[in-house]
Amino acid sequence: MVFTLPQDTALHPEPAWSDRQLADNPHAEPDKARRVEKMFAAIAPSYDLNNRVHSFGRDQAWRRAAVRLADLKPGDRVLDVACGTGDLTFAFAAELNRLAKPQTIEPGQVIGLDFTQEMLTIARQKSGETQADADNPLVPFRHGDAMALPLPDASVDVVSIAFGIRNVADPAKALAEFHRVLRPGGRLIVLEFTVPTNPVTRLGYHFYCGWLMPRTASLIARDKSGAYKYLPRSVNTFAGKAQLIDALHIAGFAGVTTKNLTLGIAACYRGVKR
């Protein structure tokens, strides 16, 4: 008779994503939201480092492109959804401050929102926010869900989401929420990875993102959650560019445009609320 000792789940936690789940479509998992939150909590401490290393520093350039496409006006109010550790949030804040200086007016406000507390903890540390000024931080970070935004109707001028729409359990519901909180004429900015259409670029992309990056990123993060297996798989199984454009139109956005970034590895989508 063979006896099996119970596994210590504290020492050997269940991964957020198993190979079996990733062999199928991870977006179809009924508890996708819970798994995504668990995954980002696990990789939060090394998230920025992995972004810089594995994008060769291009991730910050992509965020700057997103800020430019938002066409900020002095005094705008911006909501950065799925803000993670705050890089895009801070980029918006810096641009609003720059716009405010010549006019000597209030610089507007940027709110960062994410549903993973561990990511928000790092964002607050990066902002220099202390417990003493947590009630009135220069860049407030809030815990919240993209599918149920804690803001009133028509209350912001720009909504952004960078590399996060594919991680939402119901992207259509999130897009409807983005439309709800935007003022008429408000802009939505969606920054997301795409699979390159050029055959040569696509071949290199699949090798790098499908084989090399999951191994090196997991090593840097010491990750056992399956995060860096999920992330490239989530790109490959997510809506294509045409489908995402259709989804923006269905949500009520007009004038939808896209800008390819770095050989089509990423794209920035822009829509305007009628």
Accessible surface in RSA format (square Angstrom, percent):
REM  Atomic radii and reference values for relative SASA: ProtOr
REM  Chains: A
REM  Algorithm: Lee & Richards
REM  Probe-radius: 1.40
REM  Slices: 20
REM RES _ NUM      All-atoms   Total-Side   Main-Chain    Non-polar    All polar
REM                ABS   REL    ABS   REL    ABS   REL    ABS   REL    ABS   REL
RES MET A   1   202.09 104.7 119.87  79.3  82.21 195.7 114.83  97.6  87.26 115.6
RES VAL A   2   138.91  91.4 111.20 100.7  27.71  66.8 114.20  99.2  24.71  67.0
RES PHE A   3   166.98  83.5 140.78  87.2  26.20  68.2 143.13  86.8  23.85  68.3
RES THR A   4   125.45  89.2  94.08  95.4  31.37  74.8  71.54  96.1  53.91  81.5
RES LEU A   5   154.89  86.3 139.44  99.8  15.45  38.8 139.56  98.0  15.32  41.2
RES PRO A   6   124.72  90.9  96.50  88.0  28.22 102.6 108.32  89.4  16.39 101.9
RES GLN A   7   126.39  70.7 100.39  73.4  26.00  61.9  34.82  74.1  91.57  69.5
RES ASP A   8    70.13  49.1  58.27  58.0  11.86  28.1  29.10  68.5  41.03  40.9
RES THR A   9   102.36  72.8  95.58  96.9   6.77  16.1  63.82  85.7  38.54  58.3
RES ALA A  10    89.26  82.1  55.27  85.3  33.99  77.3  66.67  93.9  22.59  59.8
RES LEU A  11   132.50  73.8 108.85  77.9  23.65  59.5 111.29  78.2  21.22  57.1
RES HIS A  12   105.91  57.9  97.01  67.4   8.91  22.8  59.14  61.0  46.77  54.4
RES PRO A  13    78.12  56.9  65.99  60.2  12.12  44.1  67.52  55.7  10.60  65.8
RES GLU A  14   108.00  62.0  96.60  73.1  11.40  27.2  42.93  83.0  65.07  53.1
RES PRO A  15    52.73  38.4  48.51  44.2   4.22  15.3  50.53  41.7   2.20  13.6
RES ALA A  16     0.92   0.8   0.00   0.0   0.92   2.1   0.92   1.3   0.00   0.0
RES TRP A  17     5.24   2.1   0.00   0.0   5.24  12.3   0.00   0.0   5.24   8.5
RES SER A  18    39.37  33.3  35.17  46.9   4.20   9.7  37.54  79.9   1.83   2.6
RES ASP A  19    95.84  67.1  85.21  84.8  10.63  25.1  39.23  92.3  56.61  56.5
RES ARG A  20   156.07  65.5 146.15  74.5   9.92  23.6  83.09 113.6  72.98  44.2
RES GLN A  21     9.40   5.3   9.40   6.9   0.00   0.0   0.00   0.0   9.40   7.1
RES LEU A  22    14.44   8.0  11.43   8.2   3.02   7.6  11.74   8.2   2.70   7.3
RES ALA A  23    74.92  68.9  44.93  69.3  29.99  68.2  56.04  78.9  18.88  50.0
RES ASP A  24    84.17  59.0  76.64  76.3   7.53  17.8  28.16  66.3  56.01  55.9
RES ASN A  25    60.94  42.0  56.64  54.7   4.30  10.3  20.75  49.9  40.19  38.8
RES PRO A  26     0.00   0.0   0.00   0.0   0.00   0.0   0.00   0.0   0.00   0.0
RES HIS A  27    36.44  19.9  19.81  13.8  16.64  42.6  19.84  20.5  16.60  19.3
RES ALA A  28    77.12  70.9  45.73  70.6  31.39  71.4  56.83  80.0  20.29  53.8
RES GLU A  29    32.69  18.8  25.81  19.5   6.88  16.4   0.84   1.6  31.85  26.0
RES PRO A  30   135.68  98.9  90.99  82.9  44.69 162.4 102.95  85.0  32.73 203.4
RES ASP A  31    45.42  31.8  38.63  38.5   6.79  16.1  32.42  76.3  13.00  13.0
RES LYS A  32     5.10   2.5   4.54   2.8   0.56   1.3   2.38   2.1   2.72   2.9
RES ALA A  33    36.56  33.6  34.94  53.9   1.62   3.7  35.59  50.1   0.96   2.6
RES ARG A  34   118.30  49.7 111.84  57.0   6.46  15.4  74.74 102.2  43.56  26.4
RES ARG A  35    23.32   9.8  23.32  11.9   0.00   0.0   0.00   0.0  23.32  14.1
RES VAL A  36     0.63   0.4   0.63   0.6   0.00   0.0   0.63   0.6   0.00   0.0
RES GLU A  37    65.17  37.4  65.17  49.3   0.00   0.0  11.97  23.1  53.20  43.4
RES LYS A  38    70.96  34.6  63.88  39.2   7.07  16.8  56.09  50.5  14.87  15.8
RES MET A  39     0.00   0.0   0.00   0.0   0.00   0.0   0.00   0.0   0.00   0.0
RES PHE A  40    22.80  11.4  22.80  14.1   0.00   0.0  22.80  13.8   0.00   0.0
RES ALA A  41    27.49  25.3  18.39  28.4   9.10  20.7  18.68  26.3   8.81  23.3
RES ALA A  42    52.63  48.4  23.87  36.8  28.75  65.4  35.28  49.7  17.35  45.9
RES ILE A  43     0.33   0.2   0.00   0.0   0.33   0.8   0.33   0.2   0.00   0.0
RES ALA A  44     2.58   2.4   1.20   1.9   1.38   3.1   1.20   1.7   1.38   3.6
RES PRO A  45   114.91  83.7  80.77  73.6  34.14 124.1  83.68  69.1  31.23 194.1
RES SER A  46    18.20  15.4  15.42  20.6   2.78   6.4  16.61  35.4   1.60   2.2
RES TYR A  47    35.41  16.5  35.41  20.1   0.00   0.0  10.39   7.8  25.02  30.8
RES ASP A  48    32.95  23.1  32.20  32.1   0.75   1.8  23.23  54.7   9.72   9.7
RES LEU A  49    97.00  54.0  91.70  65.6   5.30  13.3  95.47  67.1   1.52   4.1
RES ASN A  50     3.48   2.4   2.18   2.1   1.30   3.1   2.50   6.0   0.98   0.9
RES ASN A  51    31.16  21.5  25.53  24.7   5.63  13.6   7.29  17.5  23.87  23.1
RES ARG A  52    71.14  29.9  67.33  34.3   3.82   9.1  42.56  58.2  28.59  17.3
RES VAL A  53    68.68  45.2  57.05  51.6  11.63  28.0  64.09  55.7   4.59  12.4
RES HIS A  54    27.10  14.8  18.04  12.5   9.05  23.2  16.70  17.2  10.40  12.1
RES SER A  55    18.08  15.3   8.45  11.3   9.62  22.2  15.07  32.1   3.01   4.2
RES PHE A  56   159.35  79.7 129.41  80.2  29.94  77.9 138.72  84.1  20.63  59.1
RES GLY A  57    35.34  43.6   0.00   N/A  35.34  43.6  23.00  63.1  12.34  27.6
RES ARG A  58   110.18  46.3 110.18  56.2   0.00   0.0  31.53  43.1  78.65  47.7
RES ASP A  59     5.13   3.6   5.13   5.1   0.00   0.0   5.13  12.1   0.00   0.0
RES GLN A  60    56.00  31.3  55.08  40.3   0.91   2.2  20.16  42.9  35.84  27.2
RES ALA A  61    14.77  13.6  11.14  17.2   3.64   8.3  11.51  16.2   3.26   8.6
RES TRP A  62    10.78   4.3  10.76   5.2   0.03   0.1  10.78   5.7   0.00   0.0
RES ARG A  63    15.97   6.7  15.97   8.1   0.00   0.0   1.93   2.6  14.05   8.5
RES ARG A  64   128.23  53.8 126.43  64.4   1.80   4.3  53.16  72.7  75.07  45.5
RES ALA A  65     3.96   3.6   3.20   4.9   0.76   1.7   3.50   4.9   0.45   1.2
RES ALA A  66     0.00   0.0   0.00   0.0   0.00   0.0   0.00   0.0   0.00   0.0
RES VAL A  67    11.91   7.8  10.08   9.1   1.82   4.4  10.08   8.8   1.82   4.9
RES ARG A  68   160.94  67.6 138.00  70.3  22.93  54.6  78.57 107.4  82.37  49.9
RES LEU A  69    47.73  26.6  43.27  31.0   4.47  11.2  46.34  32.5   1.39   3.7
RES ALA A  70     0.00   0.0   0.00   0.0   0.00   0.0   0.00   0.0   0.00   0.0
RES ASP A  71    72.52  50.8  66.56  66.2   5.96  14.1  18.35  43.2  54.17  54.0
RES LEU A  72    15.20   8.5   1.02   0.7  14.17  35.6   1.02   0.7  14.17  38.1
RES LYS A  73    95.76  46.7  95.76  58.8   0.00   0.0  84.92  76.4  10.85  11.6
RES PRO A  74    52.17  38.0  33.14  30.2  19.04  69.2  33.14  27.4  19.04 118.3
RES GLY A  75    38.07  46.9   0.00   N/A  38.07  46.9  15.41  42.3  22.66  50.8
RES ASP A  76    11.09   7.8  10.46  10.4   0.64   1.5   0.59   1.4  10.51  10.5
RES ARG A  77    58.11  24.4  58.11  29.6   0.00   0.0  21.05  28.8  37.06  22.5
RES VAL A  78     0.00   0.0   0.00   0.0   0.00   0.0   0.00   0.0   0.00   0.0
RES LEU A  79     0.00   0.0   0.00   0.0   0.00   0.0   0.00   0.0   0.00   0.0
RES ASP A  80     1.21   0.8   1.21   1.2   0.00   0.0   0.00   0.0   1.21   1.2
RES VAL A  81     1.06   0.7   1.02   0.9   0.03   0.1   1.02   0.9   0.03   0.1
RES ALA A  82    34.45  31.7  20.45  31.6  14.00  31.8  23.54  33.2  10.91  28.9
RES CYS A  83    11.41   8.6   0.00   0.0  11.41  26.8   2.38   6.0   9.03   9.7
RES GLY A  84     8.54  10.5   0.00   N/A   8.54  10.5   8.54  23.4   0.00   0.0
RES THR A  85     2.99   2.1   1.92   1.9   1.07   2.6   0.34   0.5   2.65   4.0
RES GLY A  86     0.07   0.1   0.00   N/A   0.07   0.1   0.00   0.0   0.07   0.2
RES ASP A  87    17.34  12.1   8.85   8.8   8.49  20.1   3.59   8.4  13.75  13.7
RES LEU A  88     5.35   3.0   4.40   3.2   0.95   2.4   4.40   3.1   0.95   2.6
RES THR A  89     0.00   0.0   0.00   0.0   0.00   0.0   0.00   0.0   0.00   0.0
RES PHE A  90    50.22  25.1  46.03  28.5   4.19  10.9  46.59  28.2   3.63  10.4
RES ALA A  91    26.81  24.7  14.51  22.4  12.30  28.0  22.79  32.1   4.02  10.7
RES PHE A  92     0.00   0.0   0.00   0.0   0.00   0.0   0.00   0.0   0.00   0.0
RES ALA A  93    15.34  14.1  13.56  20.9   1.78   4.1  14.93  21.0   0.41   1.1
RES ALA A  94    62.43  57.4  50.78  78.4  11.65  26.5  56.50  79.6   5.93  15.7
RES GLU A  95    43.85  25.2  41.19  31.2   2.66   6.3  10.21  19.8  33.64  27.5
RES LEU A  96     3.33   1.9   3.33   2.4   0.00   0.0   3.33   2.3   0.00   0.0
RES ASN A  97    69.36  47.8  67.66  65.4   1.70   4.1  16.51  39.7  52.85  51.1
RES ARG A  98   139.55  58.6 134.65  68.6   4.90  11.7  66.32  90.6  73.23  44.4
RES LEU A  99    32.48  18.1  30.42  21.8   2.06   5.2  32.10  22.5   0.38   1.0
RES ALA A 100     6.58   6.0   5.82   9.0   0.76   1.7   5.82   8.2   0.76   2.0
RES LYS A 101   157.23  76.7 140.46  86.2  16.77  39.9  90.02  81.0  67.21  71.6
RES PRO A 102   105.29  76.7  64.60  58.9  40.69 147.9  77.70  64.2  27.59 171.4
RES GLN A 103    92.04  51.5  74.09  54.2  17.95  42.7  39.47  84.0  52.57  39.9
RES THR A 104   124.66  88.7  90.31  91.6  34.35  81.9  76.98 103.4  47.68  72.1
RES ILE A 105    80.58  45.9  60.99  45.4  19.59  47.2  70.67  50.9   9.91  26.9
RES GLU A 106   142.94  82.1 137.32 103.9   5.62  13.4  63.08 122.0  79.86  65.2
RES PRO A 107    46.48  33.9  46.12  42.0   0.36   1.3  46.12  38.1   0.36   2.2
RES GLY A 108    30.40  37.5   0.00   N/A  30.40  37.5  11.42  31.3  18.98  42.5
RES GLN A 109    64.85  36.3  60.44  44.2   4.41  10.5  22.94  48.8  41.91  31.8
RES VAL A 110     3.40   2.2   1.29   1.2   2.10   5.1   1.29   1.1   2.10   5.7
RES ILE A 111     0.00   0.0   0.00   0.0   0.00   0.0   0.00   0.0   0.00   0.0
RES GLY A 112     0.00   0.0   0.00   N/A   0.00   0.0   0.00   0.0   0.00   0.0
RES LEU A 113     0.93   0.5   0.93   0.7   0.00   0.0   0.93   0.7   0.00   0.0
RES ASP A 114    12.81   9.0  11.50  11.4   1.32   3.1   1.86   4.4  10.96  10.9
RES PHE A 115    52.93  26.5  51.31  31.8   1.62   4.2  51.31  31.1   1.62   4.6
RES THR A 116     0.66   0.5   0.66   0.7   0.00   0.0   0.13   0.2   0.53   0.8
RES GLN A 117    85.81  48.0  85.31  62.3   0.50   1.2  43.08  91.7  42.73  32.4
RES GLU A 118    82.25  47.2  78.15  59.1   4.10   9.8  35.55  68.8  46.70  38.1
RES MET A 119     3.37   1.7   3.37   2.2   0.00   0.0   3.37   2.9   0.00   0.0
RES LEU A 120     0.00   0.0   0.00   0.0   0.00   0.0   0.00   0.0   0.00   0.0
RES THR A 121    65.55  46.6  63.48  64.4   2.07   4.9  44.04  59.2  21.51  32.5
RES ILE A 122    34.90  19.9  34.90  26.0   0.00   0.0  34.90  25.1   0.00   0.0
RES ALA A 123     0.00   0.0   0.00   0.0   0.00   0.0   0.00   0.0   0.00   0.0
RES ARG A 124    66.90  28.1  66.90  34.1   0.00   0.0  25.09  34.3  41.81  25.3
RES GLN A 125   125.83  70.4 101.17  73.9  24.66  58.7  45.62  97.1  80.21  60.8
RES LYS A 126    82.74  40.4  46.04  28.2  36.71  87.4  54.20  48.8  28.54  30.4
RES SER A 127    42.07  35.6   6.54   8.7  35.53  81.9  12.50  26.6  29.57  41.4
RES GLY A 128    51.32  63.3   0.00   N/A  51.32  63.3  35.63  97.8  15.69  35.1
RES GLU A 129    34.40  19.7  12.34   9.3  22.05  52.5   7.64  14.8  26.76  21.8
RES THR A 130    77.66  55.2  69.97  70.9   7.69  18.3  71.33  95.8   6.33   9.6
RES GLN A 131   164.89  92.2 144.72 105.8  20.17  48.0  66.83 142.3  98.06  74.4
RES ALA A 132   104.62  96.2  58.63  90.5  45.99 104.6  71.76 101.1  32.86  87.0
RES ASP A 133    64.67  45.3  59.44  59.2   5.23  12.4  32.52  76.5  32.14  32.1
RES ALA A 134    35.24  32.4  20.23  31.2  15.01  34.1  20.23  28.5  15.01  39.8
RES ASP A 135   151.18 105.9 115.35 114.8  35.83  84.7  39.90  93.9 111.29 111.0
RES ASN A 136   126.80  87.4 115.18 111.3  11.62  28.0  27.88  67.1  98.92  95.6
RES PRO A 137    22.95  16.7  12.60  11.5  10.35  37.6  14.72  12.2   8.23  51.2
RES LEU A 138   174.73  97.3 150.84 107.9  23.89  60.1 154.34 108.4  20.39  54.9
RES VAL A 139    19.00  12.5  16.99  15.4   2.01   4.8  16.99  14.8   2.01   5.5
RES PRO A 140    16.77  12.2  16.63  15.2   0.13   0.5  16.77  13.8   0.00   0.0
RES PHE A 141    10.99   5.5   0.00   0.0  10.99  28.6   0.00   0.0  10.99  31.4
RES ARG A 142    88.46  37.1  85.62  43.6   2.85   6.8  31.07  42.5  57.39  34.8
RES HIS A 143    90.64  49.5  68.37  47.5  22.27  57.0  50.22  51.8  40.41  47.0
RES GLY A 144    12.57  15.5   0.00   N/A  12.57  15.5  11.34  31.1   1.23   2.8
RES ASP A 145    55.02  38.5  52.41  52.2   2.62   6.2  17.70  41.7  37.32  37.2
RES ALA A 146    10.53   9.7   6.34   9.8   4.18   9.5   6.34   8.9   4.18  11.1
RES MET A 147    34.91  18.1  31.49  20.8   3.42   8.1  29.90  25.4   5.01   6.6
RES ALA A 148    67.17  61.8  52.79  81.5  14.38  32.7  57.08  80.4  10.08  26.7
RES LEU A 149    10.13   5.6   0.00   0.0  10.13  25.5   0.00   0.0  10.13  27.3
RES PRO A 150    67.02  48.8  37.69  34.4  29.33 106.6  53.01  43.8  14.01  87.1
RES LEU A 151     9.81   5.5   1.25   0.9   8.57  21.5   4.09   2.9   5.73  15.4
RES PRO A 152    92.28  67.3  81.76  74.5  10.52  38.2  91.73  75.7   0.55   3.4
RES ASP A 153    94.01  65.9  78.76  78.4  15.25  36.1  27.05  63.7  66.96  66.8
RES ALA A 154    44.65  41.1  31.29  48.3  13.36  30.4  31.29  44.1  13.36  35.4
RES SER A 155    10.44   8.8   7.95  10.6   2.49   5.7  10.37  22.1   0.08   0.1
RES VAL A 156     0.00   0.0   0.00   0.0   0.00   0.0   0.00   0.0   0.00   0.0
RES ASP A 157    23.33  16.3  23.26  23.1   0.07   0.2   0.36   0.8  22.98  22.9
RES VAL A 158     0.00   0.0   0.00   0.0   0.00   0.0   0.00   0.0   0.00   0.0
RES VAL A 159     0.00   0.0   0.00   0.0   0.00   0.0   0.00   0.0   0.00   0.0
RES SER A 160     0.13   0.1   0.13   0.2   0.00   0.0   0.13   0.3   0.00   0.0
RES ILE A 161     0.70   0.4   0.01   0.0   0.69   1.7   0.20   0.1   0.51   1.4
RES ALA A 162    14.16  13.0   5.73   8.8   8.43  19.2   5.73   8.1   8.43  22.3
RES PHE A 163    18.92   9.5  11.36   7.0   7.56  19.7  11.36   6.9   7.56  21.6
RES GLY A 164     3.43   4.2   0.00   N/A   3.43   4.2   3.31   9.1   0.12   0.3
RES ILE A 165     0.26   0.1   0.14   0.1   0.13   0.3   0.14   0.1   0.13   0.3
RES ARG A 166     5.93   2.5   5.93   3.0   0.00   0.0   0.09   0.1   5.84   3.5
RES ASN A 167    12.61   8.7   9.60   9.3   3.01   7.2   7.50  18.1   5.11   4.9
RES VAL A 168    16.31  10.7  11.58  10.5   4.73  11.4  16.31  14.2   0.00   0.0
RES ALA A 169    48.10  44.2  23.82  36.8  24.28  55.2  24.19  34.1  23.91  63.3
RES ASP A 170    62.28  43.6  60.38  60.1   1.90   4.5  17.39  40.9  44.89  44.8
RES PRO A 171    36.22  26.4  36.22  33.0   0.00   0.0  36.22  29.9   0.00   0.0
RES ALA A 172    67.58  62.1  58.39  90.1   9.19  20.9  60.74  85.5   6.84  18.1
RES LYS A 173   113.81  55.5 107.11  65.7   6.70  16.0  57.94  52.2  55.87  59.5
RES ALA A 174     0.00   0.0   0.00   0.0   0.00   0.0   0.00   0.0   0.00   0.0
RES LEU A 175     1.06   0.6   1.06   0.8   0.00   0.0   1.06   0.7   0.00   0.0
RES ALA A 176    54.86  50.4  47.76  73.7   7.10  16.1  49.55  69.8   5.30  14.1
RES GLU A 177    26.12  15.0  26.05  19.7   0.07   0.2   5.66  11.0  20.45  16.7
RES PHE A 178     0.00   0.0   0.00   0.0   0.00   0.0   0.00   0.0   0.00   0.0
RES HIS A 179    42.79  23.4  42.79  29.7   0.00   0.0  28.17  29.0  14.62  17.0
RES ARG A 180    70.47  29.6  62.17  31.7   8.30  19.8  51.82  70.8  18.65  11.3
RES VAL A 181     0.00   0.0   0.00   0.0   0.00   0.0   0.00   0.0   0.00   0.0
RES LEU A 182     0.00   0.0   0.00   0.0   0.00   0.0   0.00   0.0   0.00   0.0
RES ARG A 183    89.49  37.6  89.49  45.6   0.00   0.0  30.89  42.2  58.61  35.5
RES PRO A 184   101.48  74.0  79.32  72.3  22.16  80.6  79.86  65.9  21.63 134.4
RES GLY A 185    39.73  49.0   0.00   N/A  39.73  49.0  28.96  79.5  10.77  24.1
RES GLY A 186     2.22   2.7   0.00   N/A   2.22   2.7   1.70   4.7   0.53   1.2
RES ARG A 187    21.24   8.9  21.24  10.8   0.00   0.0   6.86   9.4  14.38   8.7
RES LEU A 188     0.66   0.4   0.54   0.4   0.12   0.3   0.54   0.4   0.12   0.3
RES ILE A 189     1.02   0.6   0.91   0.7   0.10   0.2   0.91   0.7   0.10   0.3
RES VAL A 190     0.27   0.2   0.27   0.2   0.00   0.0   0.27   0.2   0.00   0.0
RES LEU A 191     0.65   0.4   0.44   0.3   0.21   0.5   0.44   0.3   0.21   0.6
RES GLU A 192     2.59   1.5   2.59   2.0   0.00   0.0   2.59   5.0   0.00   0.0
RES PHE A 193    60.97  30.5  53.81  33.3   7.16  18.6  53.81  32.6   7.16  20.5
RES THR A 194    17.80  12.7  13.66  13.8   4.14   9.9  16.66  22.4   1.14   1.7
RES VAL A 195    50.35  33.1  34.88  31.6  15.47  37.3  34.88  30.3  15.47  42.0
RES PRO A 196     2.58   1.9   0.25   0.2   2.33   8.5   1.55   1.3   1.03   6.4
RES THR A 197   123.69  88.0 107.78 109.3  15.91  37.9  78.58 105.5  45.11  68.2
RES ASN A 198    78.01  53.8  71.95  69.5   6.06  14.6  23.31  56.1  54.70  52.9
RES PRO A 199    91.16  66.4  84.27  76.8   6.89  25.0  85.01  70.2   6.14  38.2
RES VAL A 200   121.50  79.9 115.86 104.9   5.63  13.6 117.94 102.5   3.55   9.6
RES THR A 201    30.84  21.9  21.89  22.2   8.95  21.3  15.29  20.5  15.55  23.5
RES ARG A 202    84.00  35.3  84.00  42.8   0.00   0.0  14.63  20.0  69.38  42.0
RES LEU A 203   136.62  76.1 132.92  95.1   3.70   9.3 135.38  95.1   1.24   3.3
RES GLY A 204    40.45  49.9   0.00   N/A  40.45  49.9  36.86 101.1   3.59   8.0
RES TYR A 205    15.58   7.3   7.12   4.0   8.46  22.0  12.06   9.1   3.52   4.3
RES HIS A 206    77.78  42.5  71.44  49.7   6.34  16.2  52.79  54.4  24.99  29.1
RES PHE A 207   118.36  59.2 111.03  68.8   7.33  19.1 117.38  71.2   0.97   2.8
RES TYR A 208    49.93  23.3  49.93  28.4   0.00   0.0  47.29  35.5   2.64   3.3
RES CYS A 209    23.27  17.6  23.27  26.0   0.00   0.0   2.26   5.7  21.02  22.7
RES GLY A 210    45.75  56.4   0.00   N/A  45.75  56.4  21.43  58.8  24.32  54.5
RES TRP A 211   124.11  49.8 124.11  60.1   0.00   0.0 107.04  57.1  17.07  27.7
RES LEU A 212    60.64  33.8  60.64  43.4   0.00   0.0  60.64  42.6   0.00   0.0
RES MET A 213    23.22  12.0  23.22  15.4   0.00   0.0  20.58  17.5   2.63   3.5
RES PRO A 214    10.60   7.7   8.58   7.8   2.01   7.3   8.85   7.3   1.75  10.9
RES ARG A 215   128.72  54.0 116.93  59.6  11.79  28.1  52.41  71.6  76.31  46.2
RES THR A 216    49.43  35.2  48.22  48.9   1.21   2.9  48.11  64.6   1.32   2.0
RES ALA A 217     0.24   0.2   0.24   0.4   0.00   0.0   0.24   0.3   0.00   0.0
RES SER A 218    28.86  24.4  26.25  35.0   2.62   6.0  19.30  41.1   9.57  13.4
RES LEU A 219   141.14  78.6 129.64  92.7  11.50  28.9 134.89  94.7   6.25  16.8
RES ILE A 220    63.97  36.4  39.42  29.4  24.55  59.2  46.60  33.6  17.37  47.1
RES ALA A 221    17.71  16.3   0.10   0.2  17.61  40.1   1.13   1.6  16.58  43.9
RES ARG A 222   213.19  89.5 189.40  96.5  23.79  56.6  67.57  92.3 145.62  88.3
RES ASP A 223    16.73  11.7   0.98   1.0  15.74  37.2   3.54   8.3  13.19  13.2
RES LYS A 224   171.25  83.5 152.32  93.5  18.93  45.1 101.41  91.3  69.83  74.4
RES SER A 225     7.72   6.5   4.26   5.7   3.45   8.0   6.51  13.9   1.21   1.7
RES GLY A 226    13.55  16.7   0.00   N/A  13.55  16.7  11.42  31.3   2.13   4.8
RES ALA A 227     0.00   0.0   0.00   0.0   0.00   0.0   0.00   0.0   0.00   0.0
RES TYR A 228    11.96   5.6  11.83   6.7   0.14   0.4  11.08   8.3   0.88   1.1
RES LYS A 229   105.37  51.4  98.71  60.6   6.66  15.9  64.50  58.1  40.87  43.5
RES TYR A 230     0.00   0.0   0.00   0.0   0.00   0.0   0.00   0.0   0.00   0.0
RES LEU A 231    22.78  12.7  22.35  16.0   0.43   1.1  22.78  16.0   0.01   0.0
RES PRO A 232    10.27   7.5   6.24   5.7   4.04  14.7  10.15   8.4   0.12   0.7
RES ARG A 233    76.73  32.2  74.59  38.0   2.14   5.1  21.33  29.2  55.40  33.6
RES SER A 234     0.00   0.0   0.00   0.0   0.00   0.0   0.00   0.0   0.00   0.0
RES VAL A 235    14.27   9.4   6.76   6.1   7.51  18.1   7.31   6.4   6.96  18.9
RES ASN A 236    59.61  41.1  31.04  30.0  28.57  68.8  10.11  24.3  49.50  47.8
RES THR A 237    36.20  25.7  13.51  13.7  22.69  54.1  20.07  27.0  16.14  24.4
RES PHE A 238    34.11  17.1  17.45  10.8  16.66  43.3  19.09  11.6  15.02  43.0
RES ALA A 239    41.94  38.6  21.11  32.6  20.83  47.4  25.87  36.4  16.07  42.6
RES GLY A 240    35.77  44.1   0.00   N/A  35.77  44.1  34.49  94.7   1.28   2.9
RES LYS A 241    66.82  32.6  58.03  35.6   8.80  20.9  41.33  37.2  25.49  27.1
RES ALA A 242    72.52  66.7  65.26 100.7   7.26  16.5  68.74  96.8   3.78  10.0
RES GLN A 243   112.19  62.7 105.94  77.4   6.25  14.9  36.50  77.7  75.69  57.4
RES LEU A 244     5.34   3.0   5.13   3.7   0.21   0.5   5.34   3.8   0.00   0.0
RES ILE A 245    43.25  24.6  43.25  32.2   0.00   0.0  43.25  31.1   0.00   0.0
RES ASP A 246    80.87  56.6  79.69  79.3   1.18   2.8  18.03  42.4  62.84  62.7
RES ALA A 247    29.08  26.7  24.02  37.1   5.06  11.5  26.75  37.7   2.33   6.2
RES LEU A 248     0.60   0.3   0.60   0.4   0.00   0.0   0.60   0.4   0.00   0.0
RES HIS A 249    84.47  46.2  74.12  51.5  10.35  26.5  54.07  55.7  30.39  35.4
RES ILE A 250   150.02  85.4 119.00  88.7  31.02  74.8 126.97  91.4  23.05  62.6
RES ALA A 251    21.18  19.5   2.83   4.4  18.36  41.8  11.90  16.8   9.29  24.6
RES GLY A 252    15.71  19.4   0.00   N/A  15.71  19.4  15.22  41.8   0.49   1.1
RES PHE A 253     0.00   0.0   0.00   0.0   0.00   0.0   0.00   0.0   0.00   0.0
RES ALA A 254    28.39  26.1  26.03  40.2   2.36   5.4  28.39  40.0   0.00   0.0
RES GLY A 255    55.44  68.4   0.00   N/A  55.44  68.4  41.02 112.6  14.42  32.3
RES VAL A 256    25.93  17.1   0.12   0.1  25.81  62.2   0.12   0.1  25.81  70.0
RES THR A 257    76.57  54.5  71.16  72.1   5.41  12.9  68.17  91.6   8.39  12.7
RES THR A 258    51.96  37.0  21.84  22.1  30.12  71.8   2.39   3.2  49.57  74.9
RES LYS A 259    95.53  46.6  91.60  56.2   3.93   9.4  44.20  39.8  51.32  54.7
RES ASN A 260    90.11  62.1  67.42  65.2  22.69  54.6  17.84  42.9  72.27  69.9
RES LEU A 261    16.64   9.3  13.17   9.4   3.47   8.7  16.64  11.7   0.00   0.0
RES THR A 262    48.87  34.8  26.45  26.8  22.42  53.4  36.62  49.2  12.25  18.5
RES LEU A 263   139.68  77.8 111.97  80.1  27.72  69.7 125.46  88.1  14.22  38.3
RES GLY A 264    13.74  16.9   0.00   N/A  13.74  16.9  10.64  29.2   3.10   7.0
RES ILE A 265    45.51  25.9  45.51  33.9   0.00   0.0  45.51  32.8   0.00   0.0
RES ALA A 266     0.00   0.0   0.00   0.0   0.00   0.0   0.00   0.0   0.00   0.0
RES ALA A 267     0.00   0.0   0.00   0.0   0.00   0.0   0.00   0.0   0.00   0.0
RES CYS A 268     0.44   0.3   0.00   0.0   0.44   1.0   0.00   0.0   0.44   0.5
RES TYR A 269     3.39   1.6   3.08   1.8   0.31   0.8   0.12   0.1   3.27   4.0
RES ARG A 270    48.31  20.3  48.08  24.5   0.22   0.5   9.51  13.0  38.80  23.5
RES GLY A 271     0.33   0.4   0.00   N/A   0.33   0.4   0.00   0.0   0.33   0.7
RES VAL A 272    40.13  26.4  40.13  36.3   0.00   0.0  40.13  34.9   0.00   0.0
RES LYS A 273    29.36  14.3  27.95  17.1   1.42   3.4  13.80  12.4  15.57  16.6
RES ARG A 274   178.20  74.8 134.57  68.6  43.64 103.9  91.87 125.6  86.34  52.3
END  Absolute sums over single chains surface
CHAIN  1 A    13711.9      11090.8       2621.1       8499.0       5212.9
END  Absolute sums over all chains
TOTAL         13711.9      11090.8       2621.1       8499.0       5212.9
